[in-house]
Each structure stands twice: as structure tokens, then as C-alpha cells.
Amino acid sequence: MTVTKSIRLEPEEVKQVQAVVGLMPGASEAAALKHLLFLGLGVHKRDLAVLLYTRDGLSTGEIAERLDMSRLDVLQTLAERHVKVFDPPADLFEEALRGTDLPGAWTEPSPRAPGP
């Protein structure tokens, strides 16, 4: 199913869109806007990933699931933003440990803080 969305732009915003779309030869305005929308969503999701990790203490797996990102993309985003990842082995293997009967296999996540 395809859904159509519409937005209202101020004249200055239209000029900005036209300037960028004009630099994308061969793309229709709709295709260019869709491309730019998903680029912006990607940036926003990476910003949210950092916030969810540093402020809310979510694991990289939880963040990946919530934001529909791969765990690798979450870890790469945190590394690019110089965010320290605590207990990486536990974090990377938490999914494998879920459901095991091993004593102490599951521990609470460590507090997280942004890097220097």
C-alpha cells in the first residue's frame, strides 16, 4: 500500500528545496524530497540512538530494535560520537544469553555516560 503525504512550505523553504533539488539531476522533485526525507530520518535516528544510550541506559540491542537499525549501526554511531560503550562483551552477547539457565547469565545494564 502506498500512502501520499503533503506538507506546507514557506516561500523561503521552497527556495531552499528548489536549490537542493536543482543539484540532483534526473530526479523528480518528489523523488528528491523522498531521498532527502530518509537522509534526515537517518541522521535523526542516530541522534536518538546516542540519547537513548546515554540518557536512558538502553542496551544497543534495545536501541536497534526500537529505531529499526542494525546493532552494528548503533555501535558505529556511538563510536563515531565518542560515546564509551560499557561492558561490550555482555552487551554484544546479551541476546545469546537470554533464555539460558546459566546462573548469573543475565545482569542489569551498567550506567552509561558520554565519552570525553
Order of alpha helices (4+ residues) and beta strands (2+ residues): alpha-alpha-alpha-alpha-alpha
